[in-house]
C-alpha cells in the first residue's frame, strides 16, 4: 500500500514525505551535473522503516544500465540523484541473509527538487524474511 498516488499492487508501502535527509548515509548515485544541463539536478531519498535489513535497487527510466543498489538497515537512508526529467523506479528485496527475495516495486516516480520515500513495515517483508531464516 502506497501513500503516494501511484503504486503497483504489491504489499510494500512507499510513503512520500517532504524533502530533506533524516539520517546521513553515503550517496551511491553521484552523477556529473553536466548530464542535467536541460533540467535540474534532483535528489531522491529512500528511508527504511522496515523491521529488518532490506536490499534496495533504484533505476532511472532514462538509464536502466545504471542500477544503484544497497542494503539498508532499519532507519537508514539511501540517496539517489538524477535530473528533474528522470523517473525513478524503486525495487525492494529482503536482504541477502534472507535470500534476496523480491518484495515490491514502485511505479516510476518523478522527483522535483527533492523527495523522500519511506518504506513502511509490512507483513510480506516479515513473512519472506522469517521463512528464509527457518
N, C-alpha and C positions, 0 to 999 in steps of 0.2 A: 504494500500500500504506500503510495507516494503522496506526500503533502503538496507537491507541485502538480500542475495541471496535466503534464504528460508522463505516462508510465506504462510499462508493459505489465501484464498480469502475472508477475512473479510475486513471491511473498516477502520481498525485501523492500523496506521503506527507504526512500530518499527524501529527506526533508530539506527544502531550500530555505536557508537562513540569510541573514544580512551579510554583507561583505566584511572582511576583517578576520585575522587569524585569532584563534582561541589558544593555540599552543604552537610553538615554533618547531618545525621539523625541516630537514633538508629538502630542498626542491630537486626533483629529478627531471624537471622539464624546462631547464633554462634554454630559451630559444634566442637566436640572434634577433635583435629588434628590427633589423632591416627586412625581415620576412613580412613584417606587418606595415609596410610603407603605405599601402592603400587603406589601411584600417588601424585601429588602436590595439595596443597590447592589453590582454586581459589575463586575469588570474582566477583559476577555479580551485577551491579548497574542498577536500573531502574529509570530513571528520567521522571517525568511527565511534559509535556508541554501542557497538555490538559487545556481547559478553566475552568474546574471545578474540584471538588473533585472526585477521581476515587478510586475504590476498586480493589486492585491487589492481585492475587494469584500466587505463584510460586511453582512448583513441580519439584523435581529431578526425572527423569525416573527410577532411581535405587531405589527410596524410595518414592512411592506415598502416604505413610501414614504420611509423614512429610510435609504437605502443609503449606507454610508460607503465611500469608495474612496481609494486612494493607491497610487502607485508606490513600491516598496521596493527599495533596494539590498541586495546580499547583506550579512547581518549586522544589518540594520536591523529595528526592531520597530514594528509597527502596533498601536495601542491602541484598543479599543472598550469602551464602558461600557454597562451596561444594568441590568435588575433581575434578581433571582435566579429569577423565574418566566419570564424570556425564554429563548428558544432561538436560538442564533446559527447562521447559515449562512455559510460561507466559500467564495468562488469565487476561483479563481486563473487569471490570464491571463498570456501573455507581455506584456512591456512594449509601449508604443505603438510604439517603434522597431522592434519585431519584428511589428508588425501587430495587436497586441492579440488574440491567438488564445486561445480557451478551452483550459485545460489540465485543470482538475479542480474538483470541488466536494465539500465535506464534507457529511455528514448534519447535521441540527440538533444542535448541542451545547448542553448545559445547563452553566452555569457557577455554581459555588457559591463565593462569596468571590472567588477569582481563579484563572485558568488561563492557561498559556502553551501555544500550539500552534506547533510548529516545522515549517516547510516544508522537507522533505529534498530533496536533489538527485535528479533523475530523468531518464531518457532521453527521455521525451516532451517535457518542457520544453526540453531541449537540442536535440532534433530540430526542433521548431517554430521556435525562435528562429534556429537556424542556417539553416534553409530560407528563412525570411523575409529573412534578411540577404543571401542569394545573389542 
